[in-house]
């Protein structure tokens, strides 16, 4: 397993890390590993969400090409509200 060395950590940052480790009943090393794992998981979820949004955009474009005469739903809602 790879190792990582971090130098010149500001004292206030180190103190917060120690407090978090104590609060979670972990060693400082375990706390930092948990934080890194959480950050990596967030990055994977973000990448997955971006990919999903791109796929949705492609589908929207495809639908718009296949059905170009579909009315704008905003306009339909406004017309319905105005007719009441």
C-alpha positions in Angstrom: 0.0 0.0 0.0 1.4 3.4 -0.9 2.5 5.8 1.8 2.1 9.6 1.9 4.1 12.1 3.9 2.7 15.6 4.6 5.1 18.2 5.8 4.7 21.7 7.3 1.1 21.3 8.5 -0.1 24.5 10.1 -0.6 24.1 13.9 -4.2 25.1 13.7 -4.9 22.5 11.0 -3.1 19.8 13.0 -5.1 20.7 16.1 -8.4 20.4 14.2 -7.3 17.0 12.8 -6.4 15.8 16.3 -9.7 16.9 17.7 -11.6 15.2 14.9 -9.7 12.0 15.5 -10.4 12.1 19.2 -14.1 12.8 18.6 -14.3 9.9 16.2 -12.2 7.7 18.5 -9.6 7.1 15.9 -5.9 7.5 15.6 -4.7 10.6 13.7 -3.7 8.3 10.8 -7.1 6.5 10.7 -8.9 9.9 10.8 -6.9 11.2 7.9 -7.4 8.0 5.9 -11.1 8.3 6.5 -11.1 11.9 5.3 -9.2 10.9 2.2 -11.6 8.0 1.5 -14.6 10.3 1.9 -13.0 12.9 -0.5 -12.3 10.2 -3.1 -15.9 8.8 -2.8 -17.3 12.4 -3.3 -15.1 12.8 -6.4 -16.4 9.5 -7.8 -20.0 10.4 -7.1 -19.4 13.9 -8.7 -17.9 12.3 -11.8 -20.8 9.8 -12.0 -23.3 12.7 -11.7 -21.6 14.7 -14.4 -21.6 11.6 -16.7 -25.4 11.1 -16.0 -26.1 14.8 -16.8 -24.2 14.5 -20.1 -26.3 11.4 -21.0 -29.5 13.3 -20.1 -28.5 16.3 -22.2 -27.8 13.9 -25.2 -31.3 12.3 -24.7 -32.9 15.8 -24.5 -31.2 16.8 -27.7 -32.2 13.6 -29.4 -35.8 14.0 -28.4 -35.8 17.6 -29.5 -34.5 16.5 -32.9 -37.1 13.8 -33.3 -40.0 15.9 -32.0 -39.2 19.5 -32.8 -42.7 20.8 -32.7 -43.4 20.0 -29.0 -44.7 23.1 -27.2 -42.8 24.7 -24.3 -44.3 23.5 -21.0 -43.8 26.9 -19.4 -45.9 28.5 -22.0 -48.6 25.8 -21.6 -48.7 26.4 -17.9 -48.9 30.1 -18.3 -51.8 29.8 -20.8 -53.6 27.5 -18.4 -53.2 29.9 -15.5 -54.3 32.9 -17.6 -57.4 31.1 -18.7 -58.7 30.7 -15.1 
